């Protein structure tokens, strides 16, 4: 498609920023051509602008924002990866950051501030109007990843004795209403939540009707300190589009909408995937040193487990020396076990995250995974026994690798389900360490079963 400037296409057929558009912006920045930069970037949606900023080198990012000046779209900031966002915020003057925060919803403003150090937060907050500053400070006091951090404090609350007409007139005349809202909350004089009125019901009611008579009291308020994952589950379970957030005294303090939850779901899913790969907190925008530091710990853990597997192999040096075929075939047993364990572990970790797996159905799921491991083990035992026989001409070798395959795939299934369950019981994140432990079990059991059986039957 053509960008709004009408000269350079913004995205290719795959949806990525085109290299010629990026080159045009970079060239204009390097040449100090602010007019050309503004011509290319001002028509962009904030999400497109965020993608462009992330593709630029660190230095031109700051130049771009400076060239855009007051026309810089603040809504692009929450769309940036954390590493890029932090660098951009560091390059922006505190006054410009404070001005940008005033253009954002309160939840997005908190999202930008929460990763800054206290000194930077204080410097920026000091430049905000009093009421906005107090609201943001209050949100930052809630626990990280809680409902209080992702809620919007901009909402509409009215007393129950108002009429529909009064409420509609208030919505038309008030200057400090949220940009988007789906319902009006009903509160008592102490701001205790009574219920809510959906906009469609409000607009369909007669003007003299009291708000109390059309208030829906059967609502599901969210405690302000609930974890954001629990919030997402509530939205999914009850098909919510928005939900009030209350403190421990049932006072209304904010509202969470579906778009906030979509971001939480995406964030939590990405986090789980990265943790299972041992790269939690990493993004493509991180520096070489940051990436190396994040990956080193888990690579070191894998090195330790690999040494453990090698120690098991060393116990059977004499057996391997007498039959070279064992050295050829033993990686197959370990690899099949590792893959089978990873499959089970992935399903288990995801089920724990979504609360589809717990004490009530744990025994049934364990039996199911054991049965799957046994059945797959028998099937691949037959396949590998046949391959070993035709490859090396030994039916006994085929029998050994077949039995080892059954043992390892059953062990992999059990490890893949029991290790995440065990870590979860210990209040440890199963996504972080399950992979290392499962791989260790399948390697050790696979090598020990295959080489041990070979030592007993073949040598």
CORRAQUI-V341189 format. One record per residue. N is the residue number from 1. RES is the residue in one small letter. SS is DSSP state (h for helix, s for strand, l for the rest). PHI is phi in whole degrees, 0 to 359 (NA if undefined). OMEGA is omega in whole degrees, 0 to 359 (none if undefined). Layout:
BEGIN
N:RES:SS:PHI:OMEGA
N:RES:SS:PHI:OMEGA
END
This chain:
BEGIN
1:x:l:NA:177
2:x:s:270:173
3:x:l:284:185
4:x:l:297:179
5:x:l:285:175
6:x:l:79:184
7:x:l:243:185
8:x:l:237:178
9:x:s:293:183
10:x:l:280:186
11:x:s:236:177
12:x:l:273:184
13:x:l:294:179
14:x:l:276:180
15:x:l:92:180
16:x:l:272:175
17:x:s:298:181
18:x:l:289:182
19:x:h:295:181
20:x:h:288:175
21:x:h:291:178
22:x:h:299:180
23:x:h:295:180
24:x:h:296:179
25:x:h:292:181
26:x:h:299:180
27:x:h:297:180
28:x:h:294:178
29:x:h:294:181
30:x:h:298:181
31:x:l:277:182
32:x:l:70:182
33:x:l:272:183
34:x:h:297:181
35:x:h:297:180
36:x:h:291:178
37:x:h:299:180
38:x:h:293:178
39:x:h:299:183
40:x:h:280:192
41:x:h:256:182
42:x:l:299:180
43:x:l:287:185
44:x:l:289:169
45:x:l:293:183
46:x:h:300:178
47:x:h:293:177
48:x:h:293:179
49:x:h:296:178
50:x:h:297:178
51:x:h:299:179
52:x:h:296:181
53:x:h:301:182
54:x:h:293:181
55:x:h:277:179
56:x:l:284:174
57:x:l:290:184
58:x:h:307:184
59:x:h:294:179
60:x:h:296:178
61:x:h:300:180
62:x:h:296:179
63:x:h:295:180
64:x:h:301:181
65:x:h:296:178
66:x:h:297:180
67:x:h:295:180
68:x:h:284:176
69:x:h:58:182
70:x:h:293:181
71:x:h:272:177
72:x:l:296:182
73:x:l:279:182
74:x:h:298:181
75:x:h:294:177
76:x:h:286:185
77:x:h:299:180
78:x:h:295:181
79:x:h:278:184
80:x:l:280:170
81:x:l:300:186
82:x:h:304:183
83:x:h:296:180
84:x:h:291:181
85:x:h:299:180
86:x:h:297:180
87:x:h:294:180
88:x:h:294:180
89:x:h:296:177
90:x:h:294:181
91:x:h:282:182
92:x:l:275:174
93:x:l:299:182
94:x:h:303:179
95:x:h:297:181
96:x:h:289:177
97:x:h:295:179
98:x:h:299:178
99:x:h:295:179
100:x:h:295:181
101:x:h:299:181
102:x:h:291:179
103:x:l:272:186
104:x:l:258:169
105:x:l:296:186
106:x:h:299:180
107:x:h:293:177
108:x:h:291:178
109:x:h:296:178
110:x:h:296:180
111:x:h:301:179
112:x:h:287:186
113:x:h:279:194
114:x:l:295:181
115:x:l:269:178
116:x:l:280:178
117:x:l:287:187
118:x:h:299:181
119:x:h:295:179
120:x:h:293:177
121:x:h:301:182
122:x:h:297:181
123:x:h:297:181
124:x:h:286:181
125:x:h:299:181
126:x:l:297:182
127:x:l:264:179
128:x:l:263:173
129:x:l:302:189
130:x:h:307:186
131:x:h:295:177
132:x:h:293:179
133:x:h:297:181
134:x:h:297:181
135:x:h:297:180
136:x:h:291:178
137:x:h:299:179
138:x:h:295:179
139:x:h:294:180
140:x:h:290:179
141:x:l:282:179
142:x:l:286:181
143:x:l:301:178
144:x:l:298:180
145:x:l:64:177
146:x:s:259:178
147:x:h:300:180
148:x:h:296:180
149:x:h:278:184
150:x:h:258:182
151:x:l:282:171
152:x:s:263:178
153:x:l:271:176
154:x:l:278:181
155:x:l:208:180
156:x:l:240:178
157:x:s:231:181
158:x:s:227:177
159:x:s:281:184
160:x:l:291:184
161:x:l:275:176
162:x:l:294:174
163:x:s:269:176
164:x:h:300:180
165:x:h:298:178
166:x:h:300:182
167:x:h:294:180
168:x:h:297:178
169:x:h:298:178
170:x:h:297:180
171:x:h:296:181
172:x:h:282:191
173:x:h:258:184
174:x:l:293:182
175:x:l:265:187
176:x:l:251:180
177:x:l:279:175
178:x:l:296:180
179:x:l:296:180
180:x:l:226:175
181:x:l:206:187
182:x:l:240:181
183:x:s:206:177
184:x:s:250:181
185:x:s:268:182
186:x:s:249:185
187:x:s:226:175
188:x:l:271:183
189:x:l:302:179
190:x:l:270:179
191:x:l:70:172
192:x:s:287:184
193:x:s:287:177
194:x:s:257:181
195:x:s:175:181
196:x:s:213:176
197:x:s:232:178
198:x:s:292:183
199:x:h:300:181
200:x:h:296:178
201:x:h:288:178
202:x:h:299:184
203:x:h:288:181
204:x:h:269:182
205:x:l:268:179
206:x:l:290:184
207:x:l:301:182
208:x:l:287:183
209:x:l:299:178
210:x:s:282:178
211:x:h:299:182
212:x:h:302:184
213:x:h:286:180
214:x:h:245:181
215:x:l:285:175
216:x:s:267:183
217:x:l:267:180
218:x:l:274:180
219:x:l:244:184
220:x:l:241:178
221:x:l:292:181
222:x:s:252:176
223:x:s:300:189
224:x:l:296:182
225:x:l:261:175
226:x:l:299:177
227:x:s:293:183
228:x:h:296:176
229:x:h:294:177
230:x:h:294:176
231:x:h:300:180
232:x:h:299:179
233:x:h:295:178
234:x:h:298:179
235:x:h:297:180
236:x:h:291:185
237:x:h:294:186
238:x:h:250:177
239:x:l:53:182
240:x:l:276:171
241:x:l:254:173
242:x:s:202:181
243:x:s:208:177
244:x:s:286:176
245:x:s:246:184
246:x:s:234:176
247:x:l:274:185
248:x:l:294:178
249:x:l:262:180
250:x:l:65:174
251:x:s:272:181
252:x:s:289:181
253:x:s:238:181
254:x:s:181:179
255:x:s:216:176
256:x:s:246:181
257:x:s:248:186
258:x:h:300:181
259:x:h:293:175
260:x:h:295:183
261:x:h:290:177
262:x:h:302:179
263:x:h:295:178
264:x:h:296:181
265:x:h:300:179
266:x:h:297:181
267:x:h:296:182
268:x:h:292:179
269:x:h:296:178
270:x:h:297:181
271:x:h:297:180
272:x:h:296:180
273:x:h:297:181
274:x:h:294:179
275:x:h:295:180
276:x:h:295:176
277:x:l:268:180
278:x:l:73:181
279:x:l:231:181
280:x:l:301:178
281:x:l:83:183
282:x:l:265:173
283:x:l:219:182
284:x:l:291:180
285:x:l:271:182
286:x:l:291:178
287:x:l:285:179
288:x:h:301:182
289:x:h:295:180
290:x:h:299:181
291:x:h:295:179
292:x:h:299:181
293:x:h:296:181
294:x:h:294:184
295:x:h:276:188
296:x:h:299:185
297:x:h:302:183
298:x:h:283:173
299:x:h:295:177
300:x:h:295:177
301:x:h:298:178
302:x:h:294:177
303:x:h:298:179
304:x:h:298:181
305:x:h:292:177
306:x:h:294:177
307:x:h:297:178
308:x:h:299:178
309:x:h:296:179
310:x:h:294:177
311:x:h:297:177
312:x:h:297:179
313:x:h:298:182
314:x:h:297:178
315:x:l:294:184
316:x:l:241:181
317:x:h:303:183
318:x:h:296:179
319:x:h:297:181
320:x:h:294:180
321:x:h:296:182
322:x:h:279:182
323:x:l:216:185
324:x:l:297:181
325:x:h:302:180
326:x:h:296:179
327:x:h:294:179
328:x:h:287:188
329:x:h:267:188
330:x:h:295:175
331:x:h:298:180
332:x:h:294:181
333:x:h:298:181
334:x:h:294:182
335:x:h:294:179
336:x:h:298:178
337:x:h:296:179
338:x:h:298:180
339:x:h:293:179
340:x:h:296:178
341:x:h:296:179
342:x:h:295:178
343:x:h:299:180
344:x:h:296:181
345:x:h:299:181
346:x:h:299:179
347:x:h:296:182
348:x:h:293:181
349:x:h:297:180
350:x:h:293:180
351:x:h:294:176
352:x:h:294:181
353:x:h:294:181
354:x:l:266:181
355:x:l:64:173
356:x:l:275:178
357:x:l:234:181
358:x:l:200:182
359:x:l:303:185
360:x:l:294:184
361:x:l:245:184
362:x:h:298:182
363:x:h:299:180
364:x:h:296:180
365:x:h:292:178
366:x:h:298:178
367:x:h:297:179
368:x:h:298:181
369:x:h:294:177
370:x:h:296:179
371:x:h:296:178
372:x:h:297:179
373:x:h:298:179
374:x:h:295:181
375:x:h:296:177
376:x:h:298:179
377:x:h:299:179
378:x:h:296:181
379:x:h:296:181
380:x:h:285:174
381:x:h:296:178
382:x:h:297:181
383:x:h:298:183
384:x:h:289:177
385:x:h:299:179
386:x:h:294:180
387:x:h:298:181
388:x:h:296:180
389:x:h:294:182
390:x:h:288:182
391:x:h:281:186
392:x:h:246:176
393:x:l:69:182
394:x:l:232:178
395:x:h:289:179
396:x:h:293:176
397:x:h:298:177
398:x:h:298:178
399:x:h:294:180
400:x:h:298:182
401:x:h:291:177
402:x:h:295:179
403:x:h:295:179
404:x:h:298:179
405:x:h:295:179
406:x:h:297:181
407:x:h:300:185
408:x:h:288:180
409:x:h:289:174
410:x:h:292:178
411:x:h:298:180
412:x:h:296:180
413:x:h:296:180
414:x:h:294:179
415:x:h:296:182
416:x:h:295:179
417:x:h:258:184
418:x:h:285:181
419:x:h:294:176
420:x:h:300:179
421:x:h:295:179
422:x:h:295:178
423:x:h:297:179
424:x:h:294:178
425:x:h:294:179
426:x:l:272:181
427:x:l:62:174
428:x:l:254:181
429:x:l:290:182
430:x:h:296:181
431:x:h:288:186
432:x:h:282:191
433:x:h:251:185
434:x:h:302:184
435:x:h:301:181
436:x:h:296:183
437:x:h:292:181
438:x:h:295:179
439:x:h:298:179
440:x:h:299:181
441:x:h:298:183
442:x:h:292:178
443:x:h:293:183
444:x:h:296:180
445:x:h:295:181
446:x:h:299:180
447:x:h:296:183
448:x:h:294:181
449:x:h:295:184
450:x:h:292:183
451:x:h:288:178
452:x:h:295:178
453:x:h:295:179
454:x:h:295:179
455:x:h:295:182
456:x:h:281:190
457:x:h:259:191
458:x:l:255:187
459:x:l:250:none
END
